[in-house]
Amino acid sequence: MSEENTSKKIARTNFYEQIEKKSLTPLWEVMQNLVLPEPKSPCIPKIWKYDDIRKDILEAGDIISTEEAERRVLILENPGLLGTSRITRSLYAGMQLILPGETARNHRHTQTALRFVLEGSSAYTTVEGEKTTMHRGDFIITPPWGWHEHGNNGDQPTIWLDGLDIPIVQFLDTSFAEHYDKNVEQPLPKPEGDAIARYGSGLAPIDNFSASAASPIFNYPYSTTREALEKMKGNGELDVCHGLKMKYTNPLTGDYAMPTMAAFIQLLPSGFTGKKYCSTDSTVFVCVEGEGKTTLGDTEIHWTENDTFVIPSWVPHSHNSSNIDAVLFSFSDRAIQQKCGLWREKRYSN
Ligand code: GTQ
């Protein structure tokens, strides 16, 4: 190093020490890590095979009760985000188990939750005074600050995937949570099915309704969703990257069903070979039906029913189904990205 450079370096080091005491730091030393030319997520592509983790989820039922745990959940933690309870930088995901006869007490929090049911048909969730039975493939939401509890009146365990915006709420320092009176179930002023009849039948109240942050429909039953996909399949063009992909919407606004998270369902017809694609929203996928693979460069993720996998932001990937139709559920933070004018996608020509 020249004499001039050495003295420059010493002067700078001294300067940094001087300003550090005043809680000041130089931008020029960190700028390239703060303002990236394109996304570079610490989130890593990863699959959790249901066959592999199911026994661990059930074993959690032997070692802890819902009274002790409040929610008996195994968090799907991204290996690139160890110790953070995150599946992507902005999202949390976990596998929740509720055994016959159990309840998971009523509480509410500012975090928005979604449930995607993987197994069992005898559990219920109660959201803001209405109960709904959980069936495989149902997409269920809990709005921010909505009271909710779960239970299982049947004789089979029920397992679902939870998706929450916990890291977003953490980042914004806006977490509030409280319990309902201990061990008292919430009152049920509304009969089961009221929300879907009132808001999900092509009807809406003519007045006295307030469009809140989340959809007033809180269970989007898979039977309805699947029938719609089957009807649409073969009518009109398939997207070359996504096959037939639809979003779950709030019927009062046409927006996503939740304020922060977007959720999707897509059908890849048998033998579908999707084109390469990437988007800024790291996405969690669940295979609902069929099997196939998602290719990311040299990596192939092979998925079958109930497997959960994550594709990080801005990583090019393509989906392929096998010789049967495949259905994928997915969710991401696209809803909040789009509200902030941040969301981008890229389609590749090959
Ligand atoms: O079911 O209310 O996976 O509060 C994490 C936090 C589920 C729930 C989770 C929760 C819940």
Boltz pocket constraint, residues with backbone or C-beta under 6 A from the ligand:
constraints:
  - pocket:
      binder: B
      contacts: [[A, 71], [A, 73], [A, 93], [A, 94], [A, 96], [A, 109], [A, 113], [A, 148], [A, 162], [A, 164]]
      max_distance: 6.0
